[in-house]
Amino acid sequence: MSVVAPAHSEPLIRNDETMRYRPFGKTGWQVSALSFGCMRLQDNPELNKELVSTAIDLGVNYFESTRYYLGGTCQHRTAPGLEGKTAGVIVSGKERINPDQTAYLFRKEIERQLEILGLSHFKFFQVGWFHWGNMPHLLKQGGVLDAIRQAKAEGLIQCVGFTGHDSPENFIKCIETGLFDSLTVPYNLINRSYEPTIKRAGQLGVGVVAMCPVAGGVLACESSRLKEALQMDLPTTEMALRFVLSNPDVSTACSGMNTMEQLQQNVRTAREFDPAEQGDFGAMCEGLDRLRAELGDKFCTGCRYCMPCPEGVDIPRHMDLYRQWKAFGLEESVKQNVQRMPEAKSLTRCTKCGACIQACPNDLQVPDMLDELSRLAGL
């Protein structure tokens, strides 16, 4: 009896002159070390088409998208650059999950996103905004998993992943179910909370898409402290990408790019950096750990026990900015982020009532730290 090849089994594109490639979990695919996050594309059709098309020519073969980004226009902005170039390229779609989600609605969303993007199938489709508490909604009869299995049987999707912001421990439980081929999590120099999850994914053969490698632009700010810790005299954005790619369990670093300069710089970094020869991941982690240790035993752990603030101040976000300033020397970026905080969550609302001190399990003098931050930003 003859064996029929699986549908859509063409290999992914490669351009070994301009890009490096890595195994994507157990899929058998070689994914580009740099992938393209489409959520930052501008309202500029000609530029978007050129960016996406050029990225493919340079060997980028993974594009992260969903209909919901950019006010519902993300995939519309992405599609023109894909025209005539979709063979051998992963364009991931994504749909949310909630108690009311059904197999029918999830299937209709898969079809809708395929139509917008001009694709015949998704090589990867992601369960978006996922967390462990949503597992019953995934598994229920007539739920999302039923839609995924049927779509896979019909060749509309090949693999399934998930993305979200749950705890590292919960995401480890998610990948240990064996239901997912990949996960997408934030990971960068200043947010290493998912390192245990990424390590476990590597052990299980689950692909890892590391999003926010430059921390949403925060690491565009130069930092002499980071250069010293990593022993690199390079622009901070390049150091950030090198750090992510030094982790052997990361399949691809997904960067949101909206200028040709960003694309060319990131492609050059991904091509020129060889982790086997130039990256000592352990030494990098040790250097970053030393920076954090300089804060002492008492620092914000992000437990959010300080919330809600009686005055509406976003204390956890400001405490994270405080850490970025004190530990990593990202002064200018921190200053700008504090200044851009919405008025309803701004430090200008703080009355130093002390409620956060009483709630903090680490006995931090939160109002004093926020006051330092306020002075830095000139509020």
N, C-alpha and C positions, 0 to 999 in steps of 0.2 A: 504493500500500500504506500502510495507517495505521501510525503509529508508536505503540508501546505505551510508556507512561511507566515508568521503573524502579520496582521495588517499593519501598515505604516512602519515597516521594520527597517527603513533606510537608516544608515549611520548618520550621526550628527556631522555637520560641516566642520572643517578644520582649516586653519591657516597657520601652519607651524612657523612661518617667517615672522608673524606679528603677535602670536598668542601662545600661551602654555595651556595644557589641558590636564584634567584630573578625573579619576574615577568618580562617578556619581552613584555612590552607594553600591548596591548589587544590581543596578539596572543594566550593566554592561556598556553604558554610554560613557564617553569621555566629554566632560563639560568644560567650557572655557573657565579659566581661573577667575576672570572678570565677567560678571553678568550685569545686565542692564535693568535697573529699576525704573519703570516708566511713569512713576507717580510724580516726577518733577518736570515732565515735559511742559514747555511753555505754550501759550496760546499763539503759536507761530507755525502754521502748517508746513511751510517750506522748510524751515529749520528742522522741525520734528522728522519730516520725511528723510532729510539728508542725514540726520543723526542716526536714526535706526538703520537705514540702508548702509551707511558707512560702517557702523558697528559690526554688521554682518560681514561686510567685505574684509574687515580686520580680524575676523575669526570669532567674534562673540556669538555664542550659540544658545544663550539662555536669556529670556526677557520675562520680567515679572510684571504682571498686569492684573487689573480687575476693573470691572465696569464702574465701581463706586468711587475711585479716586478722581480728583480734579473736578469735583462737582458732576460726576457722571460722564466725563469726557475723555478719561484716560485712554481707553481702548480705541476711541475714535481718533485720538492724536497719534496712537501707535500704528494703526493699520496701514496708512499709506506707505510707510517705509518698509513694510513687509511684502508689498506687492511683488510677486514673481520670485520671492526669496524664502518662502516658508519651508521648503523641503530641507530636512536636516537641521531645523531650528526649533528649540523648545520655546514656546510662548505659553506661559502658565496663566490659567484663569483662576478665579477665586470667588467663592460664594460663602456667605455667612451661614451660621447654624444657630437656631434658637428653638424654644419649645414648640413653636407653631410650624416649624419647617417640615415639609413632607417630601416624599420621593418625587411626586409630580412637580412641585414648585422648584425643587433643586434641579431636576432634569430640564425644565423649561429655561432655567438660568444658564445651564451649560449650553443649550442650543442658542440662546440669545447672544452670549458672548462669542461663540463661534461665528455667528453671522456678522457681528460688528467687526471682528478681526479678519474676516475673510478666510477662515481656516476650515479644513475638512474634519479636523480632530485636534484634541489637546494631547500632546505627549505627557503633560502634567496638568492636573487640575487640583487645586488646593481647597481644603476646608478652612475657611478664613475665620479670624477672630476666635480661635478655638481655645478651649480650656478643659481641664479634666471634668469639671461639672457638666459639660455638654455631652459627655460620653453616652448617657442614656438616650439623648435625642439623636445621636448618631446611630445607635444600635437598635432603636425601636422598630417594630414591624411597620413597614410603610414609610420608613424614615430615610435619612440621607445615605446610609450605607447601601440600602436597596437600590437607590438611584445610581450610586457609583458602580455597583456590580453590574447592573443592567447596561450602563453606558460603556463599561469596559467590554462586556460581552459583544456589544454592537460595534466596537471600534471607535467610539466617540472620544474616549479617553484611554490612555495606556497605563498611566501611573497616577498615584494619588499621594498628596502631601498635606501638611497642615501648617498654619502659621498663627502666632498669637503672642500673648505676653503673660502666660501663667507662670507659676513658680518652676524653677529648674527641676525640682523633685516631681512635680506633677507631669511635666513634659517627658521625663524619663519613663513614667508609668504609661504615658500615651504611646511612646515608640516601642515599649516592651510588649504591647498588645499584638504586634506584628501586622497591624492594619495599614501602616504607612510606609511609603517608599522614600519620603524625604520630610524634613521639617525646615522651616524658615524662622530664624530667631535673630534679634539684635545682638551684635557682638563687635566690640571694638576696644581700643586701648583703655577707655575710661569706663566701660561697662563689660565686665568679664563674668557676669553672674551665671551665664549659661555654659561656662566651660565644662562643668560636670556632665551636662546634657549632651554637649557636642562630643565629649569623650565616649559616652555610652552609645551614641549614635554610630560612631566609628566602629565600636566593637560589634554592633548589630548589623552593620552594613546598610545603615540608613543614610541617605544623602543629606548633606547640611548646606543650606543656603544661608550665608551670614549677611544679614541686612544691616544697614546703618554703619558701614565700616569707618566712616568719618564722622559718626555720631550726629547725623543730620546737619553737617556743616560746622559743628563746634570745633572740630579738629582742623579747620581751615586756618585757625589762629595759631601762630607760631609759639612754641614753648621750648625754652632752653632746658627746662627741667626734664621734659620728656626726651629731648635729644641726649642729655647726659645719662638718663636711666637706660635708654636703649642702645647707647653707644653708636648713634647714627647722626651724622651731620647732613641731614636732608630736610626738605620741606616737611612740615608736620603731616600734611595729607599723604605724602608718599610713605612716610614712616607708618602711618595708620594702616594703609593698605598692605604694606609688607608684614606688619604684625599679624593681621588676620590670615594672610596666606602662609605664614609660618606655622600655623596650627595644622598638623597633618590630617586632622579629622574634618577640616572644612573643605567642602567640595568646590565652592565658588563664593567669591565676595561680590555681593550685589550692591552696586552703587547707583544712586539716582543722579543722572547726568542730564544737563540741559544746554550745554554749550559744546562746541567742537573742541575747544581747548581742554575742557574737563575730560572728554572722551579720549583724546589723543594722549593726554598725560597719564590717565589710568591704564590705557592699553600699553603704553611704554613701560610703566612700572610693572605690570603683570608679566610682560615679556622678558624684561631685563632681570627680574628678581628670581633667582633660583634658590628656593628654601633649603635644598640639600647642600648648597655650597655657601650661601650667604646668610642664612637665617638660623639662629640658635634660639628656638622657641623657649626653652627652659630659662636661658639667660635673660631673655626679654621679660618673662613673667617675674623673675626674681627682681629685676630692676624696677618694675612697676609696683611690686609688693613693697619694696623699700620706700618708695614715694608715699604709699598709703600708710605705711607704718609710722611715718613722720607725724601723722595726725595724732598719734598716741592711741591708747586703748579706747578712748571715748570719741566715737564718731557716729554719724547717722547711718543706721542700717536699713532705712527705708521701710520700717515696720508700719508706718502711718498711724500709730497710736495717738499722734498729736492732732489727728483730724477727726471731726471737722473743727476748723478754727472758728471761734465765735464771730470773728470779723471777716471770714471768708478768705484769708490769706492762704495761698497754696504753699504750705510749709514744706512738704516733702520735695517739691520741685526746687524751691529756693535752697534747701539744705543740700540737694544734689549739686546745684550750682556753686554753693559754698565749697564743697569738696573738690569740684573741678578747679576752682581758683587756688585753694590752699595746697592740694596735693599735686596738681599737674601744671600749675602756673598758667592756666588759660585765662589770664586776666581780662583781655580785651573782649573775648567771646562771652565770658560770664557777664561782664558789664553790659554788653549789648542785649543779652537775653533778659537780664533783670529789668532793663529799661523798657523792653518790649512786652513785658508781662501785662495782660489785660488788667484794667483798673480794678475790677471786682476781685482779683486775686493778688493784687500788688502789695508790696511791702509798706506802701504808704498807708495802708489800712491798719497796720499793727499798732495796738495800744499798749503793748507790753503787759498784758493782763496776767501772764504767768501760767495760763491753763496748759500750755504746751510743756512747761517744765514739770508740772505735776504728772502729766501723762507719759513723759519720756522714760522708757525703761533703762536708758543709758545715762540718765541724770545730766543731760546736756543743758547748758545755759542757752537755750534756743534763742530767746530775745536778743541776747548780746551778740550772738553769731549773725542773726538777721540784721542787727544794727550795723555791724561791720560791712555786710553786703550792701546795705542801703547807702552807706557812705561811699563805698567803692563806685556805685552807680550814680552818685550825685543826686539821690532822691531827697 
